[in-house]
């Protein structure tokens, strides 16, 4: 009895610290991998006292359950491949963020906490944006603590330009949702100001091409949802005329952006030129050619091991064997999460990944606020795109941000709605 009382008391005092630890993950993820790892270790250790509650979430929460099933399959796949367990564990550890989703959901129990977590991420992106402008405008010199690939012409501050643009695109989307729901004029101006500055940063200053795609997809989703919402408020039905207006307007936004941003124009044109020049297994001289070689050879590996793949961490050896005698650069990362999962775990893993994405779509409308509903499906769209061009769950920052934002949004899913 005394032991139970002791654990209850420890939980009572520890719980608030763990909550703030999760909120700080939103701040640290865009900024510091080292701080991420410290916070995750502390959260994991502290959450062991609440294992029963977290286990119930893992079993009953559909999104958390889908994420854990994918992680569990990767765990099982360590034992049937040819990769040594030690190396397979290193690969499995890269997917650890999936296992943190039920922990984060458990700790983000109230709407106020979820709002603080969202704002922590937006604060981190505001810090990133300010420094990016200071570097881009040559007001601030380059410093050793900034990411190693940074230049004044490509001011990605804490992580690569790919990662920064991916995160900034979603920050723009979140700020638009906040702008849409803001009550006071001051807040609306602040959110709109951040949106415009961040969009300029993505389109005109930083080179991450995946971020361009994510931004346009999220803008299209935002305008679509906002139009439907406005029509519903006016008691009108959504008709084909409204759809046509939305599509034409969206295409105009893309066209104007493409014509006015030389950075965007040049990057897209470069991809097209490199694609036209590519021939299978001879693309090592261009970034697009390299990726196409990765994709084509990874697909051949999947065809050879369709059901269960080559095992967790086995992609590197399988790829080296596949491209032996060719000019293709060896890789352990095909820069496509669908292929990354399929190579390691076959069609079973791909189905579980798609099931995870489907759970986003299915349960997003059951969230308590329109902001969370639209943001949840926006997160789905952004990672569907991200996973096409990067191994998003395998990468630390993208993977942890997915876990953090998924929990931040879906922690509001009520039990009775989950069971329905």
N, C-alpha and C positions, 0 to 999 in steps of 0.2 A: 504493500500500500504506500509505504514511504517512497519507494522507487518511482511509482506512478506519479505521485505528487511532485517529486523532484523533476521528472521529465516535463510535466505540465508547466511547471514554473519556468524551466529553461526555455521551453517553446514560447511562453508568454513574453519573455524578455527578448528572445532572439528574433521572433517573427518580424517586428518592425525593421530591424536591420537588414533582414533578407529582402524585404519588400524594396527598401531603398537601394539594395544591391542590384535588383532587377531594373529599377528605374535608371540607375547609373550605367547599366549595360547599353541602354539607348544612347547615352552620352558618349560612352567609350568606343562603341563599335565603329563609328566613322573616323575615330581619331587614333586609338592605341590598341594594338594587338596584345601587348604585354598587360595592360590594364584589364582587357577582356578576360585573359586567362586567370588573373588573380581573382576577379569577381566571380567567374564561373566556378573556380575551386571553392571559394568561400560559400557560395550559394549551394553547391552540391553537398558540402559537408554539413551545413546548417539544416538542409532540407531532409537529411536522413532521419531526423526526429519526427518528421511528418510523412514518413514513407507510406503509411496506410492511406492517408488522404490523397496523396499524389498517385498512388496505384489505382485508386478508384477513378480518378480523372483520366488516367491512361487507358482504363478499360471502357469507360462510359462516354468520354468526349470523342466524337467522331473524327475530328481533325487531329487531335493528339494521338488517337489510336492508329490512324492511317500513317502518321509520321513514325510511330514506334514500330509498326509492322515492317516498314521499309528499313529502318535501322536494324531490327532483329534479323531480317533476311541477310543484310550485309554481314552481320555477326555469324550467322550460320555458314555463309559463303566463304568464311575464312578457312573452313575445315575440309572443303572438298577440292580446292584448287591446289596448284603446285607451289604456291608462294609460301615461304617460311612464315610461321605464325607471327614472329616478331615484326616482319615487314607488313604482314596483313593487318596487324594491330595498328600500325602507323597510319595506314589508309583508313581503317575503321574510325580512328580518332578524328579524322578530318570531317566525319559525318556526325560527330557527337552532338552538334547543335540540335539535331532532330530529337534526341533523347531529352533535351532540356525543355521542350515545349510544354509537357504536362507540369513540370516544376514551375515554369513561368506563369502558366495559367492559374495554378494553385495560389501563387503569391499576388497576382493582380486581380483581386476579388471584387473590387469596387470600381465604379465608373470614374471616380475621382483619381484613383491610382492609375487607371488606364490612360486617362488624359495627361497625367504627369509624365507617364512613360512616353507618350507620343511627343509631348513638348520637349522632353530631354533629347530625343533624336533631332527634332527641329532646331534646338539650340546648338547642337553639335554641327549641324549643316550650316547654320548661320555663321558660326565661328569659321568653318571651312570656307564659306563664301567670302567673308570679309578678308581673310588672309589671301585667298585666291585673287581677289581684285587688287590688293596691295602689291602682290607679286606681279600680276599682269600689267599693272600701270607703272611698274618699276619704282614704286614708292618704298617698298621693302626689299632688301636683298635676299638672295637665296641663303638658307641656313642649313647646317648639318642635320638637324632633326627632321627636316622635311623629307618626303619620299625621294628615293635616289634617282628617279627618272624625271624629276621636275625641271622645267625650264620656264623662262618668262613668257615664252610663246605657248606653253602648255602647263598652266599653273595648277596642277593637281597636287594637293598639299600633303595629306597624310598617307594616302594610298595611291595606287596607279590611276591613270586617267580613266581607265575602263570602270574601275570600282567607284571612283568619285562621281562620274557622270551617271552611273546606275542609281546611286543613292540620291544624288541631287534631283534626278528626274522624279523619283518617288516623293521627295520632299516638296517639289513643286506641286505635285498632285495633292498631297495632304494639305498644303497651304491654300490651294484653291477650294478644297472642301471646307476648311476653316473660314475662308472668306465668304463662301456661300451661306454659312450658318451664323456668321458674326452678327451681333445685334447692334452694336454701336458703330458709328461712322469711323471713329478712330481705329478700331480694330480692323475694319474692312480695308482702310487705307494701308495699314501696316502689313496685313496679309497680302494684299495686292502688290505692294512695293517689294516684298520679299519674292513673290512669284516672278515678277518682271526681271528683277536683278538675277535671280537664279536661272531663269530661262535664257537670258543673255549669256550667262556664264557657260551653260551647257552648249548652246548653239554656236557661240562666237569665240569662246576662249579655250575650252578644253576639248580634246580630240576623241573622247570615247564614243565609238560608233554605236555600240549597243545602247548607250544612254540616249542617243538620238531616237532610236526606234522605240525604246520604252517611253520616252517623253511623248512622242506623237500618239502612241497607242493609248496612254493614260489621258492625254488631252481629249482624244476622241471619246473615250468612255465618260469623262467628266461632262463634256458638252451634251452627250446623249442622255445621261442620267438627269442632268439639270433641266434639259428641255422637257423630258417626260414628267419630271416633278412639277415643273411650272404649269404644264397643261393639266395635270391632275388637280392642282390647286385651283385652276380656273374652271374645273368641271368639264374639260374637253377631252375627247378621245384622241389618242395618237394615231394619225393617219399617214398614208403614203406620202402626202405632200410635206408633212413635217420631217419624215425620214429623208426625203430628197433634199430639203433645205439643209438638214444636218450634214448629210454626206457632202454636198457641194461646198458648204462652209468649211468643213474639215479639210477637204482637198485644197481649198484656197489657202488655208493656214499652212499646209505642207508646202505648197508651191511658192508662197511668199517667203517662207523660211529658207527654202532651197535656193531661191534666186538672190536673197539678200545676204545670206551667210556664206562667204567664200570658204570658210572652214568646212561647213557641212557639204557644200557643193564639191569641193576638192576631194574630200574623203569618200563620198559616194561615187564620184567619177573614178577614183583610184580602184575601188572595189570592182566596179564594172570592167575596167580595163584588165585588171589582174584575173578576173574570172574568164574573160574571153581568151586570154593568153594561156590559161591553164590546160595542161594535158595530164592525165593520171600518172602519178608517181614522178612527176617532173616539176613540182611546184615550189621547190625549196627556196627559190630566189625572191618570192613575194609572200607577204603575210597571208593574203587570201589563198594563194596556191598551197601554202603549207597546211592551212586549215582544211582545204578541200582534200588534200592527201590524207589528212587525219581522218576525215569523215569517211572517205571511200574505203580505206583499209580497215577502219573500225567496223563498218558494215559487213565486210567480209569475215571478220572475226565472229561477229554475231551470227552470221549465217552458218559458220562452222560449229558454233556452240549455242544453238538457239534457245534451249529450254532453261538452263541454269547458268550459263556463262562460264567464264574461266576462273571464277572465284575472286573474292575481295583482295585487291592489291595485285591481281594477276594481269592487269591490262598492259603493264610495261613490257613484261616478258613476251606476252602474246603478240604485241605490236611489233617488237623487235624481230620475232620469228616471221611474222607476216610480211615484213618489208625487207627481209634479208635479200641481198643482191640487188636492191634498188637504190635510187638516190634520195629516198624519203628520209627526212630527219626523224630519228627515234623520239618517242614521247611516251609519257605515262598519263598524259592528259589530252584527250582529243578535243578539248574546248567545246564540248557539247554534253550536257548532263544526261540527256536521253541516251546517247551512245555510251557515256561513261557507266551508267547504271546497267545498260543492256550487255555491255562487254563483260562486266563482272558477275551479273546475276541473271542474265538472259531475259526472256520475255516475261518471266515471273516478276522480276524486279521492275521492268518497265510498266507492267500492269499496276503494281503497287504505287509507283510514282504517279501514274495517271489517276489512280484512285485518290491519292492525297490531293491532287489538283481538283478532282471532282468534288471532294468534300468541301473545298473552299466555295465552289459554285453553289452547291446544294444548300449549305447551311448559312451562307452570308445573309440571305433575306430574313433569317430568324434573329439576327442581332438587334439589340435594343434601340439603336439610333440609326438614322439614315446615313450619317457620316461613317459609322462603322460598317454598315452594309455596303456602301459604295467603295470604301477603302479596302474592304476584304476582297472584293472582286477585282479591284484595281491591283492589289498585291498579287492575286492570281495571274492576271494578264502580264504584269511586269516580269514574273518569274517564268511564265511560259515562254516569253521572249528571251529572257536572260539565259535560260537553259538551252536555247537553240544555238547560242553563240559562245557560251562559257559553261564550264562545269561548276554551276553556281553553288550547289550544296557541298561540293568538294572544296571550294575556296572558303577560307576562314571567314572573311568579312561578309560576303554575300550569304553564306550559310547561316552565320549567327544572326544577321539582320533578318533573314527570313524567319528564324525561330522566334526572335524577339517580337517582330511585328505581328506574326501570326498569333502569338499568345496575347499580345496587347489588344488585338481586335477580337479574337474568338473567346477570350476569357469571359465575355459578357453573354455567351450562349447559355441559356438556362437549362437546368436538368430536364424539366418536363418537355422542353422543346427538343432536347437531344433524344429523349426516349421516343418522341413522336416520329 
